[in-house]
C-alpha cells in the first residue's frame, strides 16, 4: 500500500477513473448489443448514429484505441447495411 500522501491520492484518483471508464465501456456494450438485436432498419440506423458517436468520443478521450473504434464502427455499419428495409 502507498505510504506517501501523493501516492495515496493517486490511488484514489485511479479508482475513480477506473469506475468511470468501466461505466463508459458498459454503456457502449449495451448500445452495441441493442443495435445488433434490432431487425428494423430505421431503428438500427438511429442506434448506429448514437453508437458511432459514442465510439468517436471514447477514441478521442483515450478510453478506446482509435483503430478499435474504427473497426467496431465498420462492423456495425456492415450489419446495418445488410438489414432489409
Secondary structure, DSSP 8 states (H G I E B T S, - for coil): ---SHHHHHHHHHHHHHHHHHHHHHHHHHHHHHHHHH---HHHHHHHHHHHHHHHHHHHHHTSS-HHHHHHHHHHHHHHHHHS--
